[in-house]
């Protein structure tokens, strides 16, 4: 049985980065929305309204992407040859996926090189297993081999 856990320092780093990004994007959104309601009852120009709405949408989308990423990044897992049990940074409870639900195990690459493995499920959901999680490489390779059998 393969199992692994993301180191606590890495979990805290992800948590801190998530908080900082949400604060920055939230402040960006609030500052942009502020132009929609100017003081003194002066109506903003149509261009200012459109650009402010676009900036609010960009900030909101950025926060949504941050939350989605946290829900896909594995914090802890175990694999017994038939089922993958895992929890992500964005969820507390353990989730279970049968080996037959895994459609693809591929490399996950970033600009700096390989980051880990991407697991794509038959229902379209994705899960990311970072190289920094203990036994991640061995588990991903074992899942890949077991899928071929």
C-alpha positions in Angstrom: 0.0 0.0 0.0 1.3 3.4 -1.0 0.5 6.4 1.2 1.8 9.9 1.5 1.4 13.3 3.1 2.3 16.8 2.1 4.8 18.2 4.6 3.3 20.7 7.1 5.5 23.5 6.0 4.3 23.0 2.4 0.7 23.0 3.6 1.3 26.3 5.5 3.0 27.8 2.5 0.0 27.0 0.3 -2.4 28.3 2.9 -0.4 31.6 3.2 -0.2 32.0 -0.6 -3.9 31.3 -0.9 -4.7 34.0 1.8 -2.4 36.6 0.2 -3.8 36.0 -3.3 -7.4 36.2 -2.1 -6.7 39.4 -0.1 -5.0 41.0 -3.1 -7.7 40.0 -5.6 -10.4 41.0 -3.1 -8.8 44.4 -2.6 -8.4 44.8 -6.4 -12.1 43.9 -6.9 -13.3 46.3 -4.2 -11.1 49.2 -5.5 -12.5 48.5 -9.0 -16.1 48.4 -7.8 -15.6 51.7 -6.0 -15.6 53.5 -9.3 -19.1 52.2 -9.9 -20.4 54.3 -7.0 -18.6 57.7 -7.1 -19.1 60.2 -4.3 -21.1 63.4 -4.9 -23.8 61.7 -7.1 -21.8 62.2 -10.3 -22.5 59.5 -12.8 -19.5 57.6 -14.0 -18.8 57.4 -17.7 -19.9 54.3 -19.6 -16.2 53.3 -20.3 -15.5 53.5 -16.5 -18.5 51.4 -15.7 -17.5 48.7 -18.3 -13.8 48.6 -17.2 -14.8 48.5 -13.5 -17.1 45.6 -14.2 -14.4 43.8 -16.1 -11.9 44.3 -13.3 -14.4 43.0 -10.7 -15.1 40.0 -12.9 -11.3 39.3 -13.2 -10.8 39.6 -9.4 -13.8 37.2 -8.8 -12.5 34.7 -11.3 -9.1 34.8 -9.8 -10.5 34.0 -6.3 -12.6 31.1 -7.8 -9.5 29.7 -9.5 -7.6 29.8 -6.2 -10.4 27.9 -4.5 -10.7 25.3 -7.3 -6.9 24.7 -7.2 -7.0 24.0 -3.5 -9.8 21.5 -4.0 -7.6 19.6 -6.6 -4.3 19.6 -4.8 -3.7 16.4 -2.8 -2.6 16.9 0.8 -2.8 13.2 1.9 -3.4 10.0 0.1 -3.3 6.2 0.3 -3.6 3.7 -2.5 -4.1 0.0 -2.0 -4.2 -1.2 -5.6 -8.0 -0.9 -6.0 -8.9 2.5 -4.6 -7.3 5.9 -4.1 -8.2 7.6 -0.8 -7.2 11.2 -0.6 -7.9 14.6 1.0 -7.1 17.9 -0.7 -6.0 21.3 0.7 -9.5 22.6 0.2 -11.4 19.6 1.7 -11.3 18.1 5.2 -12.9 14.7 4.6 -11.3 11.8 2.8 -12.6 11.0 -0.6 -12.4 7.6 -2.3 -12.1 6.9 -6.0 -11.9 3.4 -7.5 -9.1 2.5 -9.8 -11.7 2.1 -12.7 -12.7 5.7 -12.3 -9.2 7.0 -13.2 -9.0 7.7 -16.9 -5.5 9.1 -17.2 -2.3 9.6 -15.1 -0.1 12.2 -16.8 2.8 14.4 -15.9 2.0 17.7 -14.4 4.4 20.3 -15.7 4.9 24.0 -14.9 7.2 26.6 -16.3 10.1 25.4 -14.1 9.7 21.8 -15.0 7.8 18.8 -13.7 5.6 19.5 -10.6 4.1 16.0 -10.2 1.2 14.1 -11.6 -2.3 14.9 -12.9 -5.0 12.3 -12.4 -8.0 12.8 -14.6 -11.1 10.9 -13.8 -13.8 9.6 -16.1 -16.3 12.2 -14.8 -13.9 15.0 -15.9 -12.6 15.8 -12.4 -8.9 16.4 -12.0 -6.5 15.8 -9.1 -2.9 17.0 -8.7 -0.3 15.0 -6.9 2.8 17.1 -6.2 6.2 15.6 -6.2 6.7 17.1 -2.7 4.1 14.8 -1.2 5.8 11.7 0.2 5.6 8.6 -2.1 3.8 10.6 -4.8 6.0 9.4 -7.6 5.8 5.7 -6.5 2.0 5.9 -6.1 1.4 7.6 -9.5 3.6 5.0 -11.3 1.8 2.2 -9.4 -1.6 3.6 -10.4 -0.4 3.9 -14.0 0.8 0.2 -14.0 -2.4 -1.0 -12.3 -4.6 0.8 -14.9 -2.9 -1.2 -17.8 -3.7 -4.6 -16.2 
